[in-house]
């Protein structure tokens, strides 16, 4: 991943998919949708930043 990208995650309230968004910039009021079912999951400002240490360690961290 690129270090300048803003990475956020949010769980879809409908299908419970964990959506990870990585973008350069979005306005705080931008509506984001689930990548699986397409349902709106909230505004960009309501998403949660992903911890950087999780990204550096990879998908098998802590196992």
Jmol script that loads the backbone (N, CA, C; Angstrom):
load data "model"
ATOM      1  N   UNK A   1       0.831  -1.183   0.000  1.00  0.00           N
ATOM      2  CA  UNK A   1       0.000   0.000   0.000  1.00  0.00           C
ATOM      3  C   UNK A   1       0.877   1.249   0.000  1.00  0.00           C
ATOM      4  N   UNK A   2       0.288   2.311  -0.435  1.00  0.00           N
ATOM      5  CA  UNK A   2       1.004   3.574  -0.478  1.00  0.00           C
ATOM      6  C   UNK A   2       0.862   4.290   0.856  1.00  0.00           C
ATOM      7  N   UNK A   3       1.943   4.838   1.383  1.00  0.00           N
ATOM      8  CA  UNK A   3       1.887   5.464   2.710  1.00  0.00           C
ATOM      9  C   UNK A   3       0.991   6.695   2.785  1.00  0.00           C
ATOM     10  N   UNK A   4       0.708   7.330   1.661  1.00  0.00           N
ATOM     11  CA  UNK A   4      -0.122   8.533   1.696  1.00  0.00           C
ATOM     12  C   UNK A   4      -1.611   8.223   1.647  1.00  0.00           C
ATOM     13  N   UNK A   5      -1.968   6.977   1.424  1.00  0.00           N
ATOM     14  CA  UNK A   5      -3.381   6.630   1.330  1.00  0.00           C
ATOM     15  C   UNK A   5      -4.017   6.576   2.713  1.00  0.00           C
ATOM     16  N   UNK A   6      -5.237   7.037   2.775  1.00  0.00           N
ATOM     17  CA  UNK A   6      -6.025   7.007   3.999  1.00  0.00           C
ATOM     18  C   UNK A   6      -6.804   5.705   3.981  1.00  0.00           C
ATOM     19  N   UNK A   7      -6.526   4.814   4.919  1.00  0.00           N
ATOM     20  CA  UNK A   7      -7.193   3.520   4.936  1.00  0.00           C
ATOM     21  C   UNK A   7      -8.174   3.452   6.094  1.00  0.00           C
ATOM     22  N   UNK A   8      -9.396   3.108   5.771  1.00  0.00           N
ATOM     23  CA  UNK A   8     -10.456   3.043   6.768  1.00  0.00           C
ATOM     24  C   UNK A   8     -11.222   1.745   6.600  1.00  0.00           C
ATOM     25  N   UNK A   9     -11.920   1.350   7.654  1.00  0.00           N
ATOM     26  CA  UNK A   9     -12.772   0.168   7.547  1.00  0.00           C
ATOM     27  C   UNK A   9     -14.096   0.404   8.249  1.00  0.00           C
ATOM     28  N   UNK A  10     -15.117  -0.276   7.762  1.00  0.00           N
ATOM     29  CA  UNK A  10     -16.449  -0.199   8.351  1.00  0.00           C
ATOM     30  C   UNK A  10     -17.170  -1.512   8.045  1.00  0.00           C
ATOM     31  N   UNK A  11     -17.957  -1.980   9.004  1.00  0.00           N
ATOM     32  CA  UNK A  11     -18.716  -3.213   8.838  1.00  0.00           C
ATOM     33  C   UNK A  11     -20.106  -2.872   8.317  1.00  0.00           C
ATOM     34  N   UNK A  12     -20.532  -3.590   7.283  1.00  0.00           N
ATOM     35  CA  UNK A  12     -21.855  -3.376   6.711  1.00  0.00           C
ATOM     36  C   UNK A  12     -22.920  -3.859   7.694  1.00  0.00           C
ATOM     37  N   UNK A  13     -23.912  -3.020   7.998  1.00  0.00           N
ATOM     38  CA  UNK A  13     -24.963  -3.436   8.933  1.00  0.00           C
ATOM     39  C   UNK A  13     -25.927  -4.466   8.326  1.00  0.00           C
ATOM     40  N   UNK A  14     -25.912  -4.642   7.015  1.00  0.00           N
ATOM     41  CA  UNK A  14     -26.830  -5.566   6.346  1.00  0.00           C
ATOM     42  C   UNK A  14     -26.216  -6.957   6.201  1.00  0.00           C
ATOM     43  N   UNK A  15     -25.031  -7.048   5.543  1.00  0.00           N
ATOM     44  CA  UNK A  15     -24.434  -8.364   5.277  1.00  0.00           C
ATOM     45  C   UNK A  15     -23.216  -8.651   6.156  1.00  0.00           C
ATOM     46  N   UNK A  16     -22.807  -7.701   6.994  1.00  0.00           N
ATOM     47  CA  UNK A  16     -21.720  -7.841   7.959  1.00  0.00           C
ATOM     48  C   UNK A  16     -20.339  -8.018   7.323  1.00  0.00           C
ATOM     49  N   UNK A  17     -20.190  -7.608   6.076  1.00  0.00           N
ATOM     50  CA  UNK A  17     -18.891  -7.631   5.410  1.00  0.00           C
ATOM     51  C   UNK A  17     -18.028  -6.505   5.970  1.00  0.00           C
ATOM     52  N   UNK A  18     -16.752  -6.792   6.243  1.00  0.00           N
ATOM     53  CA  UNK A  18     -15.816  -5.749   6.656  1.00  0.00           C
ATOM     54  C   UNK A  18     -15.289  -5.102   5.381  1.00  0.00           C
ATOM     55  N   UNK A  19     -15.646  -3.860   5.184  1.00  0.00           N
ATOM     56  CA  UNK A  19     -15.223  -3.112   3.999  1.00  0.00           C
ATOM     57  C   UNK A  19     -13.993  -2.295   4.336  1.00  0.00           C
ATOM     58  N   UNK A  20     -12.970  -2.397   3.497  1.00  0.00           N
ATOM     59  CA  UNK A  20     -11.744  -1.627   3.688  1.00  0.00           C
ATOM     60  C   UNK A  20     -11.631  -0.657   2.519  1.00  0.00           C
ATOM     61  N   UNK A  21     -11.551   0.612   2.838  1.00  0.00           N
ATOM     62  CA  UNK A  21     -11.454   1.651   1.829  1.00  0.00           C
ATOM     63  C   UNK A  21     -10.069   2.261   1.893  1.00  0.00           C
ATOM     64  N   UNK A  22      -9.406   2.384   0.742  1.00  0.00           N
ATOM     65  CA  UNK A  22      -8.093   3.009   0.665  1.00  0.00           C
ATOM     66  C   UNK A  22      -8.144   4.041  -0.459  1.00  0.00           C
ATOM     67  N   UNK A  23      -8.135   5.293  -0.074  1.00  0.00           N
ATOM     68  CA  UNK A  23      -8.248   6.369  -1.058  1.00  0.00           C
ATOM     69  C   UNK A  23      -7.304   7.506  -0.684  1.00  0.00           C
ATOM     70  N   UNK A  24      -7.037   8.358  -1.653  1.00  0.00           N
ATOM     71  CA  UNK A  24      -6.205   9.524  -1.392  1.00  0.00           C
ATOM     72  C   UNK A  24      -6.950  10.534  -0.526  1.00  0.00           C
ATOM     73  N   UNK A  25      -8.208  10.775  -0.855  1.00  0.00           N
ATOM     74  CA  UNK A  25      -8.992  11.759  -0.097  1.00  0.00           C
ATOM     75  C   UNK A  25     -10.461  11.649  -0.485  1.00  0.00           C
ATOM     76  N   UNK A  26     -11.331  11.737   0.493  1.00  0.00           N
ATOM     77  CA  UNK A  26     -12.771  11.846   0.259  1.00  0.00           C
ATOM     78  C   UNK A  26     -13.312  12.924   1.183  1.00  0.00           C
ATOM     79  N   UNK A  27     -14.308  13.689   0.737  1.00  0.00           N
ATOM     80  CA  UNK A  27     -14.940  14.654   1.642  1.00  0.00           C
ATOM     81  C   UNK A  27     -15.582  13.919   2.818  1.00  0.00           C
ATOM     82  N   UNK A  28     -15.630  14.555   3.966  1.00  0.00           N
ATOM     83  CA  UNK A  28     -16.166  13.926   5.181  1.00  0.00           C
ATOM     84  C   UNK A  28     -17.603  13.465   5.010  1.00  0.00           C
ATOM     85  N   UNK A  29     -18.365  14.157   4.168  1.00  0.00           N
ATOM     86  CA  UNK A  29     -19.770  13.790   4.008  1.00  0.00           C
ATOM     87  C   UNK A  29     -20.024  12.822   2.844  1.00  0.00           C
ATOM     88  N   UNK A  30     -18.953  12.303   2.225  1.00  0.00           N
ATOM     89  CA  UNK A  30     -19.113  11.350   1.120  1.00  0.00           C
ATOM     90  C   UNK A  30     -19.742  10.058   1.638  1.00  0.00           C
ATOM     91  N   UNK A  31     -20.725   9.554   0.908  1.00  0.00           N
ATOM     92  CA  UNK A  31     -21.401   8.325   1.278  1.00  0.00           C
ATOM     93  C   UNK A  31     -20.606   7.138   0.743  1.00  0.00           C
ATOM     94  N   UNK A  32     -20.309   6.162   1.605  1.00  0.00           N
ATOM     95  CA  UNK A  32     -19.596   4.955   1.171  1.00  0.00           C
ATOM     96  C   UNK A  32     -20.553   3.772   1.233  1.00  0.00           C
ATOM     97  N   UNK A  33     -20.379   2.846   0.293  1.00  0.00           N
ATOM     98  CA  UNK A  33     -21.274   1.700   0.181  1.00  0.00           C
ATOM     99  C   UNK A  33     -20.516   0.394   0.334  1.00  0.00           C
ATOM    100  N   UNK A  34     -21.225  -0.642   0.727  1.00  0.00           N
ATOM    101  CA  UNK A  34     -20.649  -1.968   0.910  1.00  0.00           C
ATOM    102  C   UNK A  34     -20.169  -2.516  -0.432  1.00  0.00           C
ATOM    103  N   UNK A  35     -18.978  -3.103  -0.435  1.00  0.00           N
ATOM    104  CA  UNK A  35     -18.425  -3.654  -1.664  1.00  0.00           C
ATOM    105  C   UNK A  35     -19.098  -4.972  -2.051  1.00  0.00           C
ATOM    106  N   UNK A  36     -19.798  -5.583  -1.117  1.00  0.00           N
ATOM    107  CA  UNK A  36     -20.446  -6.868  -1.394  1.00  0.00           C
ATOM    108  C   UNK A  36     -21.910  -6.697  -1.809  1.00  0.00           C
ATOM    109  N   UNK A  37     -22.706  -6.003  -0.996  1.00  0.00           N
ATOM    110  CA  UNK A  37     -24.148  -5.915  -1.278  1.00  0.00           C
ATOM    111  C   UNK A  37     -24.576  -4.556  -1.828  1.00  0.00           C
ATOM    112  N   UNK A  38     -23.700  -3.544  -1.771  1.00  0.00           N
ATOM    113  CA  UNK A  38     -24.010  -2.237  -2.325  1.00  0.00           C
ATOM    114  C   UNK A  38     -24.794  -1.308  -1.421  1.00  0.00           C
ATOM    115  N   UNK A  39     -25.135  -1.774  -0.225  1.00  0.00           N
ATOM    116  CA  UNK A  39     -25.883  -0.932   0.712  1.00  0.00           C
ATOM    117  C   UNK A  39     -25.005   0.204   1.240  1.00  0.00           C
ATOM    118  N   UNK A  40     -25.574   1.384   1.448  1.00  0.00           N
ATOM    119  CA  UNK A  40     -24.813   2.468   2.073  1.00  0.00           C
ATOM    120  C   UNK A  40     -24.411   2.067   3.499  1.00  0.00           C
ATOM    121  N   UNK A  41     -23.151   2.272   3.843  1.00  0.00           N
ATOM    122  CA  UNK A  41     -22.678   1.910   5.183  1.00  0.00           C
ATOM    123  C   UNK A  41     -22.368   3.130   6.040  1.00  0.00           C
ATOM    124  N   UNK A  42     -22.504   4.312   5.475  1.00  0.00           N
ATOM    125  CA  UNK A  42     -22.286   5.521   6.259  1.00  0.00           C
ATOM    126  C   UNK A  42     -21.490   6.561   5.510  1.00  0.00           C
ATOM    127  N   UNK A  43     -21.203   7.618   6.202  1.00  0.00           N
ATOM    128  CA  UNK A  43     -20.389   8.707   5.658  1.00  0.00           C
ATOM    129  C   UNK A  43     -18.920   8.406   5.910  1.00  0.00           C
ATOM    130  N   UNK A  44     -18.058   8.973   5.082  1.00  0.00           N
ATOM    131  CA  UNK A  44     -16.615   8.774   5.222  1.00  0.00           C
ATOM    132  C   UNK A  44     -16.150   9.143   6.624  1.00  0.00           C
ATOM    133  N   UNK A  45     -16.713  10.190   7.196  1.00  0.00           N
ATOM    134  CA  UNK A  45     -16.309  10.640   8.532  1.00  0.00           C
ATOM    135  C   UNK A  45     -16.712   9.646   9.618  1.00  0.00           C
ATOM    136  N   UNK A  46     -17.619   8.705   9.311  1.00  0.00           N
ATOM    137  CA  UNK A  46     -18.067   7.713  10.289  1.00  0.00           C
ATOM    138  C   UNK A  46     -17.276   6.404  10.222  1.00  0.00           C
ATOM    139  N   UNK A  47     -16.381   6.289   9.247  1.00  0.00           N
ATOM    140  CA  UNK A  47     -15.563   5.081   9.129  1.00  0.00           C
ATOM    141  C   UNK A  47     -14.424   5.140  10.140  1.00  0.00           C
ATOM    142  N   UNK A  48     -13.746   4.029  10.355  1.00  0.00           N
ATOM    143  CA  UNK A  48     -12.685   3.955  11.354  1.00  0.00           C
ATOM    144  C   UNK A  48     -11.340   3.733  10.683  1.00  0.00           C
ATOM    145  N   UNK A  49     -10.323   4.476  11.134  1.00  0.00           N
ATOM    146  CA  UNK A  49      -8.988   4.293  10.579  1.00  0.00           C
ATOM    147  C   UNK A  49      -8.461   2.916  10.929  1.00  0.00           C
ATOM    148  N   UNK A  50      -7.802   2.277   9.969  1.00  0.00           N
ATOM    149  CA  UNK A  50      -7.192   0.980  10.217  1.00  0.00           C
ATOM    150  C   UNK A  50      -5.869   1.195  10.947  1.00  0.00           C
ATOM    151  N   UNK A  51      -5.578   0.374  11.953  1.00  0.00           N
ATOM    152  CA  UNK A  51      -4.290   0.485  12.646  1.00  0.00           C
ATOM    153  C   UNK A  51      -3.138   0.178  11.696  1.00  0.00           C
ATOM    154  N   UNK A  52      -2.139   1.005  11.666  1.00  0.00           N
ATOM    155  CA  UNK A  52      -1.003   0.835  10.763  1.00  0.00           C
ATOM    156  C   UNK A  52      -0.198  -0.426  11.067  1.00  0.00           C
ATOM    157  N   UNK A  53      -0.097  -0.830  12.335  1.00  0.00           N
ATOM    158  CA  UNK A  53       0.695  -2.028  12.655  1.00  0.00           C
ATOM    159  C   UNK A  53       0.063  -3.281  12.046  1.00  0.00           C
ATOM    160  N   UNK A  54      -1.260  -3.330  11.932  1.00  0.00           N
ATOM    161  CA  UNK A  54      -1.923  -4.462  11.287  1.00  0.00           C
ATOM    162  C   UNK A  54      -1.520  -4.565   9.826  1.00  0.00           C
ATOM    163  N   UNK A  55      -1.402  -3.437   9.162  1.00  0.00           N
ATOM    164  CA  UNK A  55      -1.037  -3.429   7.749  1.00  0.00           C
ATOM    165  C   UNK A  55       0.407  -3.871   7.554  1.00  0.00           C
ATOM    166  N   UNK A  56       1.289  -3.463   8.453  1.00  0.00           N
ATOM    167  CA  UNK A  56       2.702  -3.783   8.314  1.00  0.00           C
ATOM    168  C   UNK A  56       2.980  -5.256   8.576  1.00  0.00           C
ATOM    169  N   UNK A  57       2.202  -5.866   9.460  1.00  0.00           N
ATOM    170  CA  UNK A  57       2.463  -7.251   9.833  1.00  0.00           C
ATOM    171  C   UNK A  57       1.830  -8.256   8.877  1.00  0.00           C
ATOM    172  N   UNK A  58       0.852  -7.842   8.117  1.00  0.00           N
ATOM    173  CA  UNK A  58       0.229  -8.743   7.162  1.00  0.00           C
ATOM    174  C   UNK A  58      -0.949  -9.494   7.736  1.00  0.00           C
ATOM    175  N   UNK A  59      -1.573 -10.351   6.915  1.00  0.00           N
ATOM    176  CA  UNK A  59      -2.814 -11.009   7.309  1.00  0.00           C
ATOM    177  C   UNK A  59      -2.657 -12.079   8.382  1.00  0.00           C
ATOM    178  N   UNK A  60      -1.440 -12.567   8.620  1.00  0.00           N
ATOM    179  CA  UNK A  60      -1.239 -13.637   9.593  1.00  0.00           C
ATOM    180  C   UNK A  60      -0.652 -13.137  10.909  1.00  0.00           C
ATOM    181  N   UNK A  61      -0.708 -11.835  11.118  1.00  0.00           N
ATOM    182  CA  UNK A  61      -0.162 -11.259  12.343  1.00  0.00           C
ATOM    183  C   UNK A  61      -0.917 -11.795  13.559  1.00  0.00           C
ATOM    184  N   UNK A  62      -0.174 -12.153  14.568  1.00  0.00           N
ATOM    185  CA  UNK A  62      -0.775 -12.608  15.809  1.00  0.00           C
ATOM    186  C   UNK A  62      -1.201 -14.059  15.811  1.00  0.00           C
ATOM    187  N   UNK A  63      -0.926 -14.804  14.731  1.00  0.00           N
ATOM    188  CA  UNK A  63      -1.324 -16.214  14.715  1.00  0.00           C
ATOM    189  C   UNK A  63      -0.170 -17.120  15.068  1.00  0.00           C
TER     190      UNK A  63
END
end "model"
wireframe off; spacefill off
backbone 0.3
color backbone group
